[in-house]
Amino acid sequence: MSHTKEQQWTEVRRTLAQVATGTKKAELVVKNGTLVNVYTGQLQAHTDVAVAAGRIAYVGDASHTIGEDTVVLDAKGRFIAPGLLDGHMHVESTMLSVTEFAKAALAKGTTGIFMDPHEIANVFGADGVRWMHEEGRALPLKVYTTFPSCVPATDNLEDAGAELNVADIEDGMTWEGVEGLGEVMNFPGVVYGDPKMTGEIAATCRAGKAVTGHFPSEDEPMLQAYIATGVTSCHETVTREQGLLKLQLGMHLMIREGSAWHDVKEVIKVVTEDHVHPGNIMLVTDDVYPQTLIEKGHMNHVVRRAIEEGVEPVTAIQMGSINTARYFRVDGDVGGIAPGKCADLLLIDSLKDMEPSTVITDGNVVFDGGELQMAFPAYAYPEAARQSVHLARPLEARDFALASSRKDAAAETEVNVIRVIENSARTARGTARLTVKDGFIQPSLEQDAIMLACIDRHHGTGQISLAFAQGFGLQRGAVASTVAHDSHNLLVMGTNSEDMAFAANELAKLGGGMVAVLDGRILASVPMVIAGLMSDQPLEVVVKEVQALEQAWKTLGCELNAPFMTFSLIALPVIPELRITNRGLADVDKFELIPVEIE
């Protein structure tokens, strides 16, 4: 802390002390509510909270802090809860800028997030991280950053638009508001001593900050080795047994409930059935898309889901507030309602519903009466952020024809297929026997085996890899996306090569995003001109575009929940089992590229 900031903080503390004793009057008093005390687990009726200088000065009967100029909010019949914190999320997955996301999140009671901007880092490196970090620091939402660790996610399976190294992480740890290392996805590299991974972890530990993890494997010796290196949390847990083991080994468990990944129902059993102490458990979203924010909420939805599964409301709120603050070592500022903490407060009518009627951050009412109550600063991304789709040339139908490697004149061939799983980040390995015509392997609607392509969009190399996918149920047309975790190359999937080429070319013209096409015409599109990952439009516009895109996927035959989110993860070679990258078909269990055709 600089000398000037230390002086300012000393003055604030002095003011808080004077308000607490009544020698100065509070700026705001929230009066006569039921306090959700996340420190003791109690509900304290008839409690006031007095605020000065953006922080809490007094909790209890605050009558002595009320003066002529004090704003008094009557909380009678309502609960006063701490603002909710999301311990792991990717703002880019909302398709919104940080500013537009903040508007939606604050209205739902989220007052702080720990974002991992590794999506934009895979496109623009440290510059992209800085753009989003700077945008977030100016907002009434507290935007903390975990500096991306795996850019690219793997070294030998794919090519991203940029790369981060140990020096980048060392520098990032000096930025104000960077509170940890983003999810360490390359767990084999960590376990087997890759210098880049061990160097990044060491730099984070030297800075005294959290090393957040990503461990989807069930290999217990590898898990224990992973934890021993200094990784302290994981959000990739999908079973009760995995969750219990990680907690028993001292890991902090992040239980995820996003738009497509619904892990609370199963993993929360560690609390409701195993009755573990919940202190090392956090609730997170990881990935949510705009419609979820509008229809279900953000962190309030995750907390509500935990309550629905049998968790006591105060415990669920603890897992969405103080537990997260303690993990990231910012509980001196956020996470609970106590003297000296930031005045981030929610007024809630029902803990079961978890819908805030009033949201306060730093003592300012930001949401009340169903509307935002303050203006948000504008942030201008540089022009470079809007130039992210670089194809070598316009694509043609012949680019999506996969030649058989067989030398004989066989009419069929057996291929590996990526089989997606609804509401899961994982895929399964499938196979199909497909027709070979004129030397090229044909997709099969009967077997739901449709053509899949991943195209380099960063370096203009013209590199294209082809494979097959099952589980989407497409019967016609094609879809394309520049949201393709984590390297964010151009993904295209379709039932015919003509529509696939059209979809890819039209998306490049838009500057990135997502598109669905049929018979050479666009059914729906979501332009995302910021890094090909985020829209520059308001939430309401993006929601309508996404709704139209969802309907377009259904028109093409897909009935999956959030299909474009499942599609965007089909290129992520750090979650089992099979994935496609710009280099080819990746076996994640073995961390190697494999042929599409089975010998």
C-alpha positions as CSV (number, residue, x, y, z in Angstrom):
1,M,0.0,0.0,0.0
2,S,1.4,3.4,-1.0
3,H,1.9,6.1,1.7
4,T,-1.0,8.2,0.4
5,K,-3.4,5.2,0.4
6,E,-2.3,4.2,3.9
7,Q,-3.0,7.8,5.1
8,Q,-6.5,7.6,3.5
9,W,-7.2,4.3,5.0
10,T,-6.1,5.6,8.5
11,E,-8.6,8.5,8.1
12,V,-11.4,6.1,7.1
13,R,-10.8,3.9,10.1
14,R,-10.8,7.0,12.4
15,T,-14.2,8.0,10.8
16,L,-15.6,4.6,11.4
17,A,-14.6,4.6,15.0
18,Q,-16.2,8.0,15.5
19,V,-19.4,6.9,14.0
20,A,-19.4,3.7,16.1
21,T,-19.2,5.8,19.3
22,G,-21.7,8.4,18.1
23,T,-19.4,11.3,17.9
24,K,-20.0,11.5,14.1
25,K,-23.2,10.5,12.3
26,A,-23.5,7.8,9.7
27,E,-24.2,8.5,6.1
28,L,-26.5,5.6,5.8
29,V,-28.3,3.3,8.2
30,V,-30.1,0.2,7.2
31,K,-32.6,-0.3,10.0
32,N,-34.4,-3.1,11.7
33,G,-33.7,-6.0,9.5
34,T,-32.8,-9.6,10.2
35,L,-29.0,-9.9,9.8
36,V,-27.5,-12.9,8.1
37,N,-24.4,-13.4,10.2
38,V,-22.0,-15.5,8.2
39,Y,-19.4,-15.4,11.0
40,T,-21.6,-17.2,13.5
41,G,-24.3,-18.8,11.3
42,Q,-27.0,-16.9,13.1
43,L,-30.0,-14.9,12.0
44,Q,-30.1,-11.7,14.2
45,A,-33.5,-10.1,14.3
46,H,-34.0,-6.3,14.7
47,T,-30.5,-5.3,13.7
48,D,-29.3,-2.1,12.1
49,V,-26.2,-1.5,10.0
50,A,-24.6,1.9,10.0
51,V,-22.3,3.0,7.1
52,A,-19.8,5.8,6.7
53,A,-17.1,6.3,4.1
54,G,-18.3,3.3,2.1
55,R,-17.7,0.9,5.0
56,I,-19.6,-0.5,7.9
57,A,-19.2,1.4,11.2
58,Y,-21.7,-0.3,13.5
59,V,-23.9,-3.4,13.6
60,G,-26.7,-3.6,16.2
61,D,-28.9,-0.8,17.5
62,A,-27.5,2.0,15.5
63,S,-29.9,4.7,16.7
64,H,-27.1,6.7,18.1
65,T,-25.4,7.0,14.7
66,I,-28.5,8.6,13.0
67,G,-28.3,12.4,12.4
68,E,-30.2,14.9,10.4
69,D,-28.4,14.1,7.2
70,T,-28.3,10.3,7.6
71,V,-30.2,8.3,5.0
72,V,-32.3,5.7,6.7
73,L,-33.5,2.5,4.8
74,D,-36.2,0.5,6.6
75,A,-35.4,-3.2,6.3
76,K,-38.3,-4.3,8.4
77,G,-39.5,-7.8,7.3
78,R,-36.3,-8.2,5.2
79,F,-33.0,-10.0,5.6
80,I,-29.7,-8.0,5.5
81,A,-27.2,-10.3,3.9
82,P,-23.6,-9.7,2.7
83,G,-23.1,-9.3,-1.0
84,L,-22.4,-12.5,-2.9
85,L,-19.0,-13.4,-4.3
86,D,-18.3,-15.6,-7.3
87,G,-15.0,-17.4,-6.7
88,H,-14.5,-18.6,-10.2
89,M,-16.0,-17.3,-13.5
90,H,-15.1,-16.3,-17.0
91,V,-16.8,-13.0,-17.9
92,E,-16.3,-13.7,-21.5
93,S,-18.7,-16.7,-21.3
94,T,-21.5,-14.3,-20.6
95,M,-20.9,-12.8,-24.1
96,L,-20.9,-9.4,-22.4
97,S,-18.3,-6.8,-21.7
98,V,-17.3,-6.6,-18.0
99,T,-19.5,-3.4,-17.7
100,E,-22.6,-5.0,-19.1
101,F,-22.1,-8.2,-17.0
102,A,-21.7,-6.0,-13.9
103,K,-25.1,-4.5,-14.4
104,A,-26.8,-7.9,-14.6
105,A,-24.8,-9.4,-11.7
106,L,-25.4,-6.5,-9.3
107,A,-29.1,-6.6,-9.9
108,K,-29.0,-10.3,-8.7
109,G,-26.9,-9.6,-5.6
110,T,-23.4,-10.4,-6.8
111,T,-21.2,-7.6,-5.4
112,G,-17.8,-9.2,-6.2
113,I,-16.2,-11.7,-8.7
114,F,-12.9,-13.4,-9.1
115,M,-12.7,-13.5,-12.9
116,D,-10.3,-15.6,-14.8
117,P,-9.9,-13.8,-18.2
118,H,-8.0,-16.7,-19.8
119,E,-10.4,-16.6,-22.8
120,I,-9.2,-13.2,-23.9
121,A,-5.7,-14.1,-22.9
122,N,-5.7,-16.9,-25.4
123,V,-6.5,-14.3,-28.1
124,F,-4.5,-11.2,-27.0
125,G,-2.2,-12.4,-24.2
126,A,-1.4,-10.0,-21.2
127,D,-2.8,-7.1,-23.2
128,G,-6.3,-8.7,-23.2
129,V,-6.1,-9.4,-19.5
130,R,-5.2,-5.8,-18.7
131,W,-8.1,-4.5,-20.8
132,M,-10.7,-6.5,-18.9
133,H,-8.9,-5.9,-15.5
134,E,-8.9,-2.1,-16.1
135,E,-12.5,-2.1,-17.1
136,G,-13.5,-4.0,-14.0
137,R,-11.6,-1.8,-11.6
138,A,-13.7,1.2,-12.4
139,L,-17.1,-0.5,-11.7
140,P,-19.3,-0.6,-8.6
141,L,-19.0,-4.4,-8.8
142,K,-15.7,-5.5,-7.2
143,V,-13.8,-7.2,-10.0
144,Y,-10.9,-9.2,-8.8
145,T,-8.7,-11.0,-11.2
146,T,-7.0,-14.4,-11.1
147,F,-4.2,-14.1,-13.7
148,P,-4.5,-16.8,-16.4
149,S,-2.1,-19.7,-15.9
150,C,-2.4,-21.9,-19.0
151,V,-2.2,-19.9,-22.2
152,P,-2.4,-21.9,-24.2
153,A,-4.1,-24.6,-22.1
154,T,-1.6,-27.2,-23.5
155,D,1.7,-26.9,-25.2
156,N,1.5,-29.7,-27.7
157,L,-2.2,-30.1,-28.7
158,E,-3.3,-26.7,-30.0
159,D,-2.3,-23.2,-31.0
160,A,-3.7,-20.1,-29.4
161,G,-3.4,-16.5,-30.4
162,A,-0.9,-15.7,-27.7
163,E,1.1,-17.2,-24.9
164,L,1.8,-16.2,-21.3
165,N,4.9,-17.2,-19.4
166,V,6.3,-17.1,-15.9
167,A,7.5,-13.5,-16.4
168,D,3.9,-12.5,-17.3
169,I,2.6,-14.1,-14.1
170,E,5.2,-12.5,-12.0
171,D,4.3,-9.1,-13.4
172,G,0.5,-9.8,-13.1
173,M,0.9,-10.6,-9.4
174,T,1.9,-7.0,-8.8
175,W,-1.3,-5.5,-10.3
176,E,-3.7,-4.1,-7.7
177,G,-6.7,-6.4,-7.6
178,V,-5.0,-9.5,-8.9
179,E,-5.7,-12.0,-6.1
180,G,-4.4,-15.3,-7.5
181,L,-3.4,-17.6,-10.3
182,G,-6.2,-18.7,-12.7
183,E,-7.3,-22.3,-12.9
184,V,-4.2,-24.4,-13.5
185,M,-5.5,-26.8,-16.2
186,N,-2.3,-28.5,-17.3
187,F,-2.3,-30.8,-14.3
188,P,0.0,-33.4,-15.9
189,G,2.5,-30.5,-16.5
190,V,2.2,-29.5,-12.8
191,V,2.6,-33.1,-11.5
192,Y,5.5,-33.9,-13.8
193,G,7.5,-30.7,-13.1
194,D,7.0,-28.7,-16.2
195,P,9.1,-25.6,-15.6
196,K,6.5,-23.1,-16.9
197,M,3.8,-24.5,-14.6
198,T,6.0,-24.9,-11.5
199,G,7.4,-21.4,-12.1
200,E,4.0,-19.8,-12.3
201,I,2.9,-21.6,-9.1
202,A,6.1,-20.5,-7.3
203,A,5.6,-16.9,-8.4
204,T,2.0,-16.9,-7.1
205,C,3.0,-18.4,-3.8
206,R,5.8,-15.8,-3.4
207,A,3.2,-13.1,-3.8
208,G,1.1,-14.7,-1.1
209,K,-1.8,-15.3,-3.4
210,A,-4.2,-18.3,-4.1
211,V,-3.4,-20.9,-6.7
212,T,-6.7,-22.0,-8.2
213,G,-7.0,-25.4,-9.7
214,H,-8.7,-27.5,-12.4
215,F,-8.5,-31.3,-11.8
216,P,-11.1,-33.4,-13.6
217,S,-9.2,-36.7,-13.3
218,E,-10.1,-39.5,-10.8
219,D,-6.4,-40.5,-10.5
220,E,-5.8,-40.1,-6.7
221,P,-2.0,-40.3,-6.7
222,M,-2.0,-37.6,-9.3
223,L,-4.5,-35.5,-7.3
224,Q,-2.3,-35.7,-4.2
225,A,0.8,-34.8,-6.2
226,Y,-1.2,-31.8,-7.7
227,I,-2.2,-30.5,-4.3
228,A,1.4,-31.0,-3.0
229,T,2.7,-28.6,-5.6
230,G,0.6,-25.7,-4.1
231,V,-2.7,-25.8,-6.0
232,T,-5.4,-25.2,-3.3
233,S,-8.8,-25.4,-5.0
234,C,-10.8,-27.1,-7.8
235,H,-14.1,-26.3,-9.6
236,E,-14.1,-29.4,-11.8
237,T,-15.7,-31.8,-9.3
238,V,-18.8,-33.6,-10.6
239,T,-19.3,-36.4,-8.0
240,R,-19.8,-36.5,-4.3
241,E,-16.9,-39.0,-3.9
242,Q,-14.5,-36.7,-5.7
243,G,-15.7,-33.7,-3.6
244,L,-15.3,-35.6,-0.4
245,L,-11.8,-36.7,-1.2
246,K,-10.6,-33.3,-2.2
247,L,-12.0,-31.8,1.1
248,Q,-10.3,-34.6,3.1
249,L,-7.0,-33.7,1.4
250,G,-7.3,-30.1,2.5
251,M,-8.4,-28.7,-0.9
252,H,-11.0,-25.9,-1.2
253,L,-14.0,-27.3,-3.1
254,M,-15.7,-25.0,-5.6
255,I,-19.1,-26.4,-6.4
256,R,-20.2,-25.2,-9.9
257,E,-23.7,-24.3,-11.2
258,G,-23.5,-22.5,-14.6
259,S,-25.7,-22.4,-17.6
260,A,-24.6,-25.8,-18.9
261,W,-22.8,-27.4,-16.0
262,H,-25.2,-28.4,-13.2
263,D,-23.0,-29.8,-10.4
264,V,-24.7,-28.7,-7.2
265,K,-27.3,-31.5,-7.1
266,E,-24.6,-34.2,-6.8
267,V,-21.6,-32.5,-5.2
268,I,-23.5,-30.7,-2.5
269,K,-24.2,-34.1,-0.9
270,V,-20.9,-33.7,0.8
271,V,-22.8,-31.2,3.0
272,T,-26.3,-32.7,3.1
273,E,-25.3,-36.4,3.5
274,D,-21.6,-36.5,4.5
275,H,-22.1,-33.6,6.8
276,V,-18.6,-32.2,6.3
277,H,-17.7,-28.8,7.7
278,P,-18.6,-26.3,4.9
279,G,-15.8,-23.8,5.7
280,N,-13.7,-25.0,2.7
281,I,-16.6,-25.0,0.2
282,M,-17.4,-22.2,-2.2
283,L,-20.2,-21.9,-4.7
284,V,-19.2,-20.6,-8.2
285,T,-20.7,-20.3,-11.7
286,D,-17.7,-20.8,-14.0
287,D,-19.7,-20.1,-17.2
288,V,-23.1,-18.5,-17.5
289,Y,-24.7,-17.0,-20.6
290,P,-27.0,-14.0,-20.8
291,Q,-30.3,-15.7,-20.7
292,T,-29.4,-17.4,-17.4
293,L,-28.5,-14.0,-15.9
294,I,-32.0,-12.7,-16.8
295,E,-34.1,-15.7,-16.1
296,K,-32.4,-17.4,-13.1
297,G,-29.8,-15.0,-11.8
298,H,-26.1,-15.2,-11.0
299,M,-24.7,-16.2,-7.6
300,N,-28.2,-15.9,-6.0
301,H,-29.2,-18.8,-8.3
302,V,-26.3,-21.0,-7.2
303,V,-27.1,-20.2,-3.5
304,R,-30.8,-20.9,-4.2
305,R,-29.9,-24.3,-5.8
306,A,-27.9,-25.3,-2.7
307,I,-30.9,-24.4,-0.5
308,E,-33.2,-26.4,-2.8
309,E,-30.9,-29.4,-2.3
310,G,-31.3,-29.2,1.5
311,V,-28.5,-26.8,2.7
312,E,-29.5,-24.4,5.4
313,P,-29.9,-20.9,3.9
314,V,-27.2,-19.2,6.1
315,T,-24.7,-22.0,5.3
316,A,-25.5,-21.6,1.6
317,I,-24.9,-17.9,1.8
318,Q,-21.6,-18.5,3.7
319,M,-20.5,-20.7,0.8
320,G,-21.3,-17.8,-1.6
321,S,-19.6,-15.0,0.5
322,I,-17.3,-15.3,3.5
323,N,-15.8,-18.7,2.4
324,T,-14.8,-17.2,-0.9
325,A,-13.4,-14.0,0.7
326,R,-11.3,-16.0,3.1
327,Y,-9.9,-18.3,0.4
328,F,-8.7,-15.3,-1.6
329,R,-7.5,-13.5,1.6
330,V,-9.7,-10.4,1.1
331,D,-12.1,-11.1,4.0
332,G,-10.7,-7.9,5.6
333,D,-12.8,-6.1,3.0
334,V,-15.6,-8.3,1.8
335,G,-17.6,-11.4,2.5
336,G,-19.5,-10.4,5.7
337,I,-21.2,-7.7,7.6
338,A,-19.0,-6.4,10.4
339,P,-17.3,-3.1,11.5
340,G,-14.6,-2.1,9.0
341,K,-15.8,-4.2,6.1
342,C,-17.0,-2.7,2.8
343,A,-20.7,-1.8,3.0
344,D,-21.8,-4.4,0.4
345,L,-25.3,-5.4,1.5
346,L,-28.3,-7.1,0.1
347,L,-31.9,-6.6,1.4
348,I,-33.8,-9.9,0.7
349,D,-37.4,-10.6,1.3
350,S,-37.0,-14.4,1.3
351,L,-33.9,-16.5,1.8
352,K,-35.6,-19.3,0.0
353,D,-36.0,-17.2,-3.1
354,M,-32.7,-15.2,-2.8
355,E,-34.0,-12.3,-4.9
356,P,-32.6,-9.1,-3.6
357,S,-34.9,-6.1,-3.6
358,T,-32.1,-3.7,-2.7
359,V,-28.3,-4.0,-3.5
360,I,-25.7,-1.7,-1.9
361,T,-22.0,-1.6,-2.7
362,D,-19.6,0.6,-0.8
363,G,-22.5,2.3,0.9
364,N,-24.2,3.3,-2.4
365,V,-27.6,1.9,-3.4
366,V,-26.9,0.5,-6.9
367,F,-30.2,-1.5,-7.3
368,D,-33.6,-0.8,-5.9
369,G,-37.2,-1.0,-7.0
370,G,-36.3,-3.4,-9.9
371,E,-33.9,-0.9,-11.5
372,L,-30.3,0.1,-11.4
373,Q,-29.9,3.4,-9.5
374,M,-26.6,4.7,-10.8
375,A,-24.7,5.3,-14.1
376,F,-21.8,3.1,-15.0
377,P,-18.6,4.4,-16.5
378,A,-17.9,3.6,-20.1
379,Y,-14.8,1.7,-21.2
380,A,-13.4,1.8,-24.7
381,Y,-11.6,-1.3,-25.9
382,P,-8.8,-0.5,-28.4
383,E,-9.3,-1.1,-32.1
384,A,-6.9,-4.0,-31.9
385,A,-9.4,-5.9,-29.7
386,R,-11.9,-5.8,-32.6
387,Q,-9.5,-7.3,-35.2
388,S,-9.2,-10.9,-34.1
389,V,-10.4,-13.2,-36.9
390,H,-7.6,-13.8,-39.4
391,L,-8.3,-16.5,-42.0
392,A,-5.8,-17.2,-44.7
393,R,-8.5,-17.0,-47.4
394,P,-12.3,-17.5,-47.7
395,L,-13.2,-21.1,-47.0
396,E,-14.8,-23.4,-49.6
397,A,-16.9,-26.5,-49.3
398,R,-13.9,-28.7,-50.3
399,D,-12.1,-27.6,-47.2
400,F,-14.5,-29.7,-45.1
401,A,-14.1,-32.9,-46.9
402,L,-12.2,-35.5,-44.8
403,A,-10.2,-37.9,-46.9
404,S,-10.0,-41.5,-45.9
405,S,-6.5,-42.8,-45.2
406,R,-7.4,-46.3,-46.4
407,K,-5.6,-47.4,-49.6
408,D,-8.2,-50.1,-50.5
409,A,-11.6,-49.3,-52.0
410,A,-13.5,-50.0,-48.8
411,A,-17.0,-48.6,-48.8
412,E,-17.0,-48.0,-45.1
413,T,-14.5,-47.0,-42.4
414,E,-14.6,-46.9,-38.6
415,V,-13.9,-43.5,-37.0
416,N,-13.4,-42.0,-33.6
417,V,-16.2,-39.6,-32.7
418,I,-16.5,-36.9,-30.0
419,R,-19.7,-37.6,-28.1
420,V,-21.0,-34.7,-26.2
421,I,-22.9,-35.0,-22.9
422,E,-25.7,-32.6,-22.1
423,N,-25.1,-30.2,-19.2
424,S,-21.6,-31.5,-18.8
425,A,-18.2,-30.1,-19.6
426,R,-17.0,-33.6,-20.4
427,T,-17.1,-35.6,-23.6
428,A,-17.1,-39.3,-24.2
429,R,-15.2,-41.3,-26.8
430,G,-17.5,-42.8,-29.4
431,T,-17.1,-44.7,-32.7
432,A,-19.1,-44.9,-35.9
433,R,-18.9,-46.8,-39.2
434,L,-19.2,-44.3,-41.9
435,T,-19.5,-44.5,-45.7
436,V,-16.5,-43.6,-47.9
437,K,-17.4,-42.0,-51.2
438,D,-14.9,-41.0,-53.8
439,G,-12.2,-41.3,-51.1
440,F,-13.9,-39.0,-48.6
441,I,-15.6,-40.0,-45.3
442,Q,-19.3,-39.1,-45.3
443,P,-21.2,-37.8,-42.2
444,S,-24.3,-39.9,-41.1
445,L,-27.5,-38.3,-39.8
446,E,-28.7,-41.7,-39.0
447,Q,-25.8,-42.2,-36.6
448,D,-25.9,-38.6,-35.5
449,A,-22.2,-38.4,-36.7
450,I,-21.8,-34.9,-38.2
451,M,-18.8,-33.1,-39.5
452,L,-16.7,-31.0,-37.2
453,A,-13.9,-28.6,-38.0
454,C,-11.4,-26.4,-36.1
455,I,-9.7,-23.7,-38.1
456,D,-6.8,-21.4,-37.1
457,R,-8.2,-17.9,-36.8
458,H,-5.2,-16.3,-35.1
459,H,-2.2,-16.6,-37.4
460,G,-3.7,-16.9,-40.9
461,T,-2.0,-20.2,-41.5
462,G,-5.0,-21.8,-43.2
463,Q,-4.7,-24.8,-40.9
464,I,-7.9,-26.9,-40.7
465,S,-8.5,-30.1,-38.7
466,L,-11.6,-32.3,-39.3
467,A,-13.4,-34.8,-37.2
468,F,-16.9,-36.0,-36.2
469,A,-19.3,-35.2,-33.4
470,Q,-22.3,-37.0,-31.9
471,G,-24.9,-35.9,-29.5
472,F,-26.1,-32.6,-31.0
473,G,-28.7,-34.1,-33.2
474,L,-28.3,-31.6,-36.0
475,Q,-30.4,-32.7,-39.0
476,R,-29.7,-29.8,-41.4
477,G,-27.5,-26.7,-41.8
478,A,-24.4,-25.7,-39.9
479,V,-23.2,-23.7,-36.9
480,A,-20.0,-21.8,-36.3
481,S,-18.3,-20.1,-33.3
482,T,-15.1,-18.2,-32.4
483,V,-15.9,-19.0,-28.8
484,A,-14.0,-22.2,-28.6
485,H,-12.4,-22.8,-25.3
486,D,-9.6,-22.2,-24.6
487,S,-7.6,-21.3,-27.7
488,H,-10.7,-19.8,-29.4
489,N,-10.0,-20.9,-32.9
490,L,-12.9,-21.0,-35.4
491,L,-15.2,-24.0,-34.8
492,V,-17.6,-25.1,-37.5
493,M,-20.1,-28.1,-37.4
494,G,-22.6,-29.1,-39.9
495,T,-24.5,-31.7,-42.0
496,N,-23.1,-30.5,-45.3
497,S,-19.9,-28.8,-46.4
498,E,-21.5,-26.0,-48.3
499,D,-23.3,-24.6,-45.2
500,M,-20.2,-25.1,-43.1
501,A,-18.1,-22.9,-45.5
502,F,-20.9,-20.3,-45.6
503,A,-21.1,-20.2,-41.8
504,A,-17.4,-19.8,-41.3
505,N,-17.0,-17.0,-43.9
506,E,-20.0,-15.1,-42.6
507,L,-18.8,-15.3,-39.0
508,A,-15.4,-13.9,-40.1
509,K,-17.2,-11.0,-41.7
510,L,-19.0,-10.3,-38.4
511,G,-15.7,-10.1,-36.6
512,G,-16.4,-13.3,-34.6
513,G,-19.2,-14.6,-32.3
514,M,-21.7,-17.3,-33.1
515,V,-23.9,-18.1,-36.1
516,A,-26.4,-20.7,-37.3
517,V,-27.1,-21.1,-41.0
518,L,-29.3,-23.1,-43.3
519,D,-29.2,-23.4,-47.1
520,G,-26.8,-20.5,-47.5
521,R,-28.6,-18.0,-45.3
522,I,-28.1,-16.9,-41.7
523,L,-30.8,-18.0,-39.3
524,A,-29.4,-16.2,-36.3
525,S,-26.1,-14.6,-35.2
526,V,-24.5,-13.1,-32.1
527,P,-21.7,-10.8,-33.2
528,M,-18.9,-10.6,-30.6
529,V,-16.5,-8.0,-31.9
530,I,-14.4,-7.8,-28.7
531,A,-11.8,-10.5,-29.3
532,G,-14.4,-12.7,-31.0
533,L,-15.6,-13.4,-27.5
534,M,-17.7,-10.5,-26.2
535,S,-20.4,-8.3,-27.6
536,D,-20.2,-4.6,-27.4
537,Q,-24.0,-4.4,-27.1
538,P,-26.2,-4.0,-24.0
539,L,-27.5,-7.0,-22.1
540,E,-31.0,-6.7,-23.5
541,V,-29.8,-6.8,-27.1
542,V,-27.5,-9.8,-26.5
543,V,-30.3,-11.7,-24.7
544,K,-32.5,-11.3,-27.7
545,E,-29.7,-12.4,-30.1
546,V,-29.0,-15.5,-27.9
547,Q,-32.7,-16.4,-27.8
548,A,-32.8,-16.3,-31.6
549,L,-29.7,-18.4,-31.7
550,E,-31.2,-21.0,-29.4
551,Q,-34.3,-21.2,-31.6
552,A,-32.0,-21.5,-34.7
553,W,-30.2,-24.5,-33.2
554,K,-33.7,-26.1,-32.6
555,T,-34.6,-25.4,-36.2
556,L,-31.5,-27.3,-37.2
557,G,-32.6,-30.2,-35.1
558,C,-30.7,-29.7,-31.8
559,E,-32.7,-30.0,-28.5
560,L,-29.8,-29.8,-26.0
561,N,-29.8,-27.3,-23.2
562,A,-27.4,-24.4,-24.0
563,P,-26.0,-26.2,-27.1
564,F,-23.7,-23.4,-28.1
565,M,-22.0,-23.6,-24.7
566,T,-21.5,-27.3,-25.1
567,F,-20.3,-26.7,-28.6
568,S,-17.8,-24.0,-27.4
569,L,-16.1,-26.6,-25.1
570,I,-15.6,-29.3,-27.7
571,A,-12.2,-27.9,-28.5
572,L,-10.9,-27.8,-24.8
573,P,-8.1,-30.4,-24.6
574,V,-7.8,-30.4,-20.8
575,I,-11.1,-32.1,-19.9
576,P,-11.6,-35.8,-20.9
577,E,-12.1,-37.6,-23.2
578,L,-11.9,-36.5,-26.8
579,R,-11.6,-33.0,-28.3
580,I,-10.8,-31.3,-31.5
581,T,-8.1,-28.6,-31.9
582,N,-6.6,-26.8,-34.8
583,R,-4.0,-29.5,-34.9
584,G,-6.3,-32.5,-34.9
585,L,-8.3,-34.9,-32.7
586,A,-7.0,-34.9,-29.1
587,D,-7.1,-37.8,-26.6
588,V,-7.2,-35.9,-23.3
589,D,-6.6,-39.0,-21.2
590,K,-3.3,-39.5,-23.0
591,F,-2.6,-35.9,-23.8
592,E,-1.8,-36.8,-27.4
593,L,-3.2,-36.4,-30.9
594,I,-4.9,-39.5,-32.4
595,P,-6.1,-40.3,-35.9
596,V,-9.8,-39.9,-36.8
597,E,-9.9,-43.2,-38.6
598,I,-9.4,-46.3,-36.4
599,E,-6.8,-48.6,-37.9
